[in-house]
Amino acid sequence: MDVVIYIIILIIIVLIFAEYRIKKPGQIVLYESNGLVKYRKTKFFPRHFSLPLQNTTYTLNATVEPEVKGKIALIVKYAATVTPSLENISKLIRVGGWGKEALNDAAKELDIIIQGKIKEFTENFEIEEIKSEGITDYLREKLKDSGTQLGLDILSLTIQSVEPADKKITEAIRQKEASRILEETEKTAQQVRINTAKMKLNADEEILNYEHQLEMKKFQLKETEEDKEAGLAMKKLNEQVKRDKIKLQIEQEEMGIFKNNPELLLLTPQVARLAEASQNLKNARTIVSLGDFENSSQMVDMIKNFLGGLLQSTSSKKNEK
């Protein structure tokens, strides 16, 4: 009996080791419960009741040939990178099936949707209006809910190239674009020349304005200097007039004194010089010169009259003797 129990226990242990597996890093283990697909959080899982999937990324590289207005064919190459969405893992299994290729199959469904959206976008534009940026923005807007419905997280989506299928059209567009670029370059160059000429004209006008202001300042400074010189000259003239008036007033006062007291004329420097000359020429006839007198004509006349009277009185005395 004990042997049978041991055998049963051994069989159970072997079955456990044969059934259970250890979850590897980067692996999602799925199972079904009450009609819903969930993922196991434990490290061990039964392999016959679970679906291990790699939690990795899958990249789509595809080419689609949509048409634009006028039925002109395009060649659009794009790339998209997706990964399983843990929050929508049931939808991933519903689209991709219960198998290890669920991610790849769901990505193929996304590829079909992307091709349809690209065709939907391009057929509304002319060939010259199609830009890769416009297609990318349109796809990102339209695929917001598509990834969720497929159980995928879209990590990146890029349009690699957009070009006409007909090489002649491609060459024509290239030549037109080259002409446009050359034309814009020429316009830019001419605009630069115009701006340079305007800047030079403005600079010349500003220089002339500064030079005019400088000349005006010089003229104003010159006028100010001339006004100062004129003021100084007028001040000197006024001072000279004042001095002349004072001198004239003094002379008039002296004339009044000499008129009232003629004998004071003997005390003047002129008369003193005449006396000195008469002493040096005792035996000679004294020549009286009144040209050196610095006083006014009234003073000269007064001295002449005084000396004339004096000489007459001296002659009369000599005659009496």
Backbone torsions as a table, in degrees:
resi	resn	phi	psi	omega
1	MET	NA	-44.6	179.4
2	ASP	-62.7	-35.0	-179.9
3	VAL	-65.1	-39.2	-180.0
4	VAL	-63.5	-42.4	179.7
5	ILE	-62.6	-44.9	178.6
6	TYR	-60.3	-40.0	-179.6
7	ILE	-65.2	-42.4	179.2
8	ILE	-61.9	-44.7	179.3
9	ILE	-61.7	-42.1	179.4
10	LEU	-63.1	-41.1	178.2
11	ILE	-62.2	-42.5	179.4
12	ILE	-61.3	-43.3	179.6
13	ILE	-63.5	-41.9	179.2
14	VAL	-63.7	-41.9	178.9
15	LEU	-63.0	-39.6	179.0
16	ILE	-62.3	-47.7	-179.8
17	PHE	-64.8	-31.3	-179.6
18	ALA	-77.9	-28.1	-175.2
19	GLU	-90.9	-45.1	-173.0
20	TYR	-85.8	143.3	178.1
21	ARG	-128.1	160.9	177.8
22	ILE	-96.6	130.3	-179.3
23	LYS	-69.2	127.9	-179.3
24	LYS	-83.3	157.9	176.9
25	PRO	-62.8	139.4	-179.4
26	GLY	75.3	23.2	-177.0
27	GLN	-120.4	138.9	176.3
28	ILE	-108.4	127.0	179.6
29	VAL	-107.6	117.1	-176.9
30	LEU	-103.5	152.5	174.0
31	TYR	-150.7	162.2	-178.9
32	GLU	-107.0	135.8	178.8
33	SER	-145.3	118.9	178.9
34	ASN	56.3	39.4	177.2
35	GLY	80.1	2.5	178.8
36	LEU	-114.8	142.8	177.9
37	VAL	-92.3	127.3	179.6
38	LYS	-129.6	171.1	177.4
39	TYR	-118.7	142.3	-175.4
40	ARG	-80.1	141.8	178.4
41	LYS	-101.5	-10.9	180.0
42	THR	-78.3	162.8	-177.9
43	LYS	-79.4	-28.3	-179.4
44	PHE	-107.1	147.3	-179.7
45	PHE	-150.4	147.3	175.8
46	PRO	-78.0	127.9	-170.5
47	ARG	-73.8	-27.3	-179.5
48	HIS	-81.4	-13.6	-179.4
49	PHE	-116.4	16.5	-177.0
50	SER	-140.3	160.5	176.9
51	LEU	-127.0	104.7	177.1
52	PRO	-80.9	128.9	176.4
53	LEU	-124.1	146.4	175.8
54	GLN	-78.3	123.9	177.8
55	ASN	-82.3	73.6	-174.5
56	THR	-129.5	-173.3	-179.6
57	THR	-106.0	157.4	176.9
58	TYR	-133.6	132.1	-176.5
59	THR	-111.7	128.3	175.7
60	LEU	-95.3	131.4	171.6
61	ASN	-127.7	109.0	-173.3
62	ALA	-137.8	163.6	178.1
63	THR	-128.2	132.6	179.4
64	VAL	-126.8	147.5	-178.4
65	GLU	-118.5	80.3	177.3
66	PRO	-81.6	179.2	177.8
67	GLU	-124.0	148.2	174.4
68	VAL	-105.2	-175.8	178.5
69	LYS	-58.9	139.0	-176.5
70	GLY	90.0	8.0	178.8
71	LYS	58.5	37.7	176.5
72	ILE	-93.1	125.2	-175.4
73	ALA	-79.6	143.9	176.1
74	LEU	-118.7	160.7	170.6
75	ILE	-121.1	113.1	-177.6
76	VAL	-115.1	122.7	176.7
77	LYS	-109.2	133.7	-178.2
78	TYR	-140.3	166.0	177.7
79	ALA	-140.5	138.7	179.0
80	ALA	-137.7	138.3	179.3
81	THR	-116.9	127.6	-177.0
82	VAL	-128.7	163.6	176.5
83	THR	-147.7	155.8	179.8
84	PRO	-61.7	140.7	177.4
85	SER	-97.5	112.5	-177.3
86	LEU	-65.0	-29.5	-179.6
87	GLU	-74.3	-21.2	-178.6
88	ASN	-125.2	40.1	-175.0
89	ILE	-66.1	-29.7	178.6
90	SER	-63.9	-39.5	179.6
91	LYS	-67.6	-34.6	177.0
92	LEU	-61.5	-43.7	-179.7
93	ILE	-69.7	-34.5	179.8
94	ARG	-66.5	-35.1	-179.0
95	VAL	-84.7	-45.6	-174.3
96	GLY	-90.2	-14.4	-179.6
97	GLY	87.7	164.9	-179.0
98	TRP	-85.2	89.9	-179.6
99	GLY	-171.2	169.9	-177.1
100	LYS	-70.6	-18.6	179.1
101	GLU	-93.9	21.4	-176.6
102	ALA	-62.6	-41.6	-179.4
103	LEU	-64.6	-44.1	-179.8
104	ASN	-64.4	-41.4	-179.2
105	ASP	-67.4	-39.4	177.5
106	ALA	-65.9	-36.7	178.1
107	ALA	-64.6	-34.7	177.8
108	LYS	-65.8	-38.5	175.8
109	GLU	-62.9	-39.4	176.7
110	LEU	-64.3	-36.2	178.2
111	ASP	-60.3	-42.1	178.9
112	ILE	-63.1	-41.3	-179.4
113	ILE	-65.7	-41.8	-179.6
114	ILE	-62.8	-43.4	179.2
115	GLN	-60.9	-41.1	179.1
116	GLY	-65.4	-40.0	179.8
117	LYS	-67.2	-37.0	178.2
118	ILE	-64.7	-44.3	178.1
119	LYS	-63.6	-37.8	178.7
120	GLU	-63.3	-34.4	-178.4
121	PHE	-77.8	-46.8	-171.4
122	THR	-69.8	-29.6	-175.2
123	GLU	-70.4	-6.3	179.8
124	ASN	-99.4	1.9	-174.6
125	PHE	-130.3	157.8	170.2
126	GLU	-74.4	160.9	-176.3
127	ILE	-63.2	-32.4	-178.9
128	GLU	-76.1	-15.7	-178.3
129	GLU	-90.8	-11.0	-177.1
130	ILE	-76.8	123.1	175.9
131	LYS	-127.8	146.5	-179.8
132	SER	-62.8	-34.0	179.7
133	GLU	-64.5	-39.4	179.2
134	GLY	-64.7	-42.2	178.4
135	ILE	-63.6	-42.9	-178.6
136	THR	-61.9	-46.0	-180.0
137	ASP	-63.4	-39.8	-179.7
138	TYR	-64.3	-44.6	-178.9
139	LEU	-64.8	-42.3	179.7
140	ARG	-62.5	-35.3	178.7
141	GLU	-70.6	-41.0	-175.3
142	LYS	-80.5	-23.0	-175.8
143	LEU	-97.1	12.2	179.7
144	LYS	-59.2	-42.6	-177.6
145	ASP	-95.0	-17.9	-177.0
146	SER	-65.8	-41.0	179.2
147	GLY	-62.1	-40.2	179.0
148	THR	-64.2	-41.0	-179.7
149	GLN	-66.3	-25.7	179.6
150	LEU	-95.1	-3.0	-178.4
151	GLY	75.9	28.2	-177.4
152	LEU	-123.0	150.7	168.2
153	ASP	-107.3	119.0	179.9
154	ILE	-84.1	110.1	-177.5
155	LEU	-80.9	-38.2	-179.6
156	SER	-153.7	152.6	178.2
157	LEU	-149.7	117.1	-176.9
158	THR	-134.3	144.0	172.6
159	ILE	-94.7	114.7	-174.9
160	GLN	-79.2	-38.3	179.6
161	SER	-160.5	149.8	175.4
162	VAL	-137.6	119.4	179.9
163	GLU	-153.4	153.8	179.2
164	PRO	-66.0	149.6	177.2
165	ALA	-70.9	-31.4	178.7
166	ASP	-83.3	120.7	-177.7
167	LYS	-64.5	-31.1	179.1
168	LYS	-63.9	-40.6	178.3
169	ILE	-65.6	-39.4	177.8
170	THR	-60.4	-44.4	-180.0
171	GLU	-66.4	-39.6	179.1
172	ALA	-63.7	-42.8	178.3
173	ILE	-65.1	-38.1	179.7
174	ARG	-64.4	-44.0	179.0
175	GLN	-64.8	-40.9	178.5
176	LYS	-63.8	-41.3	178.7
177	GLU	-65.9	-39.2	178.0
178	ALA	-63.7	-41.2	178.3
179	SER	-64.0	-41.4	178.6
180	ARG	-62.3	-42.3	180.0
181	ILE	-65.1	-42.4	178.3
182	LEU	-63.3	-40.2	179.4
183	GLU	-64.5	-44.4	178.2
184	GLU	-64.6	-36.6	177.4
185	THR	-63.7	-42.6	178.5
186	GLU	-65.1	-41.7	177.0
187	LYS	-60.8	-42.1	179.3
188	THR	-63.4	-42.1	179.7
189	ALA	-63.7	-43.5	179.5
190	GLN	-65.6	-38.3	178.2
191	GLN	-64.6	-36.6	176.5
192	VAL	-63.2	-41.9	177.9
193	ARG	-62.4	-43.1	179.7
194	ILE	-63.3	-45.4	179.6
195	ASN	-63.1	-37.9	178.2
196	THR	-63.9	-43.4	178.7
197	ALA	-63.5	-41.7	178.0
198	LYS	-62.3	-42.6	179.2
199	MET	-63.1	-40.3	178.8
200	LYS	-65.3	-42.9	178.8
201	LEU	-62.3	-44.4	178.6
202	ASN	-63.1	-38.6	179.4
203	ALA	-66.0	-42.4	178.6
204	ASP	-63.1	-43.4	178.6
205	GLU	-62.1	-40.5	179.8
206	GLU	-66.8	-38.7	178.0
207	ILE	-64.5	-45.6	178.4
208	LEU	-60.6	-39.5	178.8
209	ASN	-63.4	-43.3	178.3
210	TYR	-65.0	-40.2	179.0
211	GLU	-64.3	-40.6	177.6
212	HIS	-63.1	-43.8	177.4
213	GLN	-60.8	-38.7	179.0
214	LEU	-64.6	-43.6	178.3
215	GLU	-63.1	-40.7	178.0
216	MET	-63.0	-40.0	178.0
217	LYS	-65.6	-40.6	176.7
218	LYS	-61.6	-43.5	179.8
219	PHE	-62.8	-42.2	178.7
220	GLN	-64.6	-40.7	178.1
221	LEU	-64.7	-39.3	178.8
222	LYS	-64.4	-43.7	177.8
223	GLU	-61.7	-40.9	178.7
224	THR	-62.7	-43.0	179.4
225	GLU	-64.5	-43.0	178.4
226	GLU	-63.8	-38.9	177.2
227	ASP	-62.4	-40.0	178.2
228	LYS	-64.6	-44.1	179.4
229	GLU	-63.7	-41.7	177.8
230	ALA	-62.9	-39.7	177.7
231	GLY	-62.5	-43.2	179.2
232	LEU	-64.5	-42.1	178.9
233	ALA	-62.6	-41.5	178.7
234	MET	-65.8	-38.2	178.0
235	LYS	-63.9	-42.7	177.5
236	LYS	-63.1	-41.7	179.4
237	LEU	-62.7	-42.7	178.1
238	ASN	-62.8	-40.8	178.5
239	GLU	-64.6	-41.4	179.0
240	GLN	-63.2	-42.6	177.6
241	VAL	-60.8	-42.6	178.3
242	LYS	-61.4	-44.2	-179.8
243	ARG	-63.9	-41.6	178.8
244	ASP	-63.2	-40.6	178.2
245	LYS	-62.3	-43.0	179.7
246	ILE	-64.4	-43.3	179.0
247	LYS	-61.8	-42.8	178.6
248	LEU	-63.4	-39.7	179.0
249	GLN	-64.3	-41.1	178.6
250	ILE	-64.5	-42.9	179.0
251	GLU	-61.9	-40.9	178.5
252	GLN	-63.6	-38.4	177.5
253	GLU	-66.5	-39.4	177.7
254	GLU	-64.2	-40.9	178.4
255	MET	-59.5	-41.1	178.6
256	GLY	-62.7	-40.3	179.7
257	ILE	-66.8	-44.2	-178.3
258	PHE	-67.6	-32.9	176.8
259	LYS	-64.1	-41.7	-179.3
260	ASN	-77.2	-25.9	-178.2
261	ASN	-136.4	80.2	-177.6
262	PRO	-61.5	-27.4	-178.4
263	GLU	-64.7	-17.9	179.1
264	LEU	-71.0	-13.6	179.1
265	LEU	-64.6	-23.6	178.7
266	LEU	-66.5	-18.8	-178.0
267	LEU	-90.8	-1.7	-179.3
268	THR	-75.3	153.3	-179.5
269	PRO	-60.7	-34.0	-178.1
270	GLN	-65.1	-46.6	179.5
271	VAL	-65.6	-36.3	178.1
272	ALA	-63.1	-39.5	178.2
273	ARG	-66.7	-36.5	176.6
274	LEU	-64.0	-40.2	178.9
275	ALA	-64.4	-41.2	179.6
276	GLU	-64.9	-40.1	178.0
277	ALA	-65.6	-36.0	179.3
278	SER	-67.5	-32.5	178.1
279	GLN	-69.8	-37.0	-179.8
280	ASN	-72.3	-23.0	-179.0
281	LEU	-120.9	67.0	-175.3
282	LYS	-68.5	-40.3	-176.6
283	ASN	-92.9	-3.6	-179.9
284	ALA	-102.0	159.7	178.0
285	ARG	-77.3	127.2	-176.7
286	THR	-75.4	125.0	178.0
287	ILE	-101.4	117.4	-177.2
288	VAL	-96.0	122.0	177.0
289	SER	-116.9	122.2	-178.4
290	LEU	-105.9	15.0	-179.6
291	GLY	-72.6	-19.1	-177.5
292	ASP	-85.2	-0.9	-177.1
293	PHE	-66.9	134.4	-176.7
294	GLU	-97.1	-6.2	-176.3
295	ASN	-81.2	-174.5	-178.9
296	SER	-77.3	171.9	-179.7
297	SER	-62.8	-31.4	177.8
298	GLN	-64.6	-39.2	178.5
299	MET	-66.0	-41.8	179.2
300	VAL	-63.3	-45.8	179.9
301	ASP	-61.4	-38.9	-179.3
302	MET	-65.0	-42.9	179.7
303	ILE	-66.5	-40.9	177.9
304	LYS	-58.8	-46.9	-179.5
305	ASN	-62.4	-39.8	-178.6
306	PHE	-66.8	-45.8	-179.4
307	LEU	-67.5	-37.7	177.2
308	GLY	-61.1	-43.6	177.4
309	GLY	-63.8	-39.8	179.9
310	LEU	-64.5	-42.0	-179.7
311	LEU	-67.1	-38.2	179.0
312	GLN	-64.3	-39.9	179.4
313	SER	-67.2	-36.8	179.5
314	THR	-68.8	-40.0	179.1
315	SER	-64.6	-39.8	-179.5
316	SER	-65.9	-37.0	179.1
317	LYS	-66.6	-40.5	-179.7
318	LYS	-63.5	-41.2	-178.9
319	ASN	-64.8	-36.5	177.9
320	GLU	-64.5	-40.8	178.6
321	LYS	-66.5	NA	NA
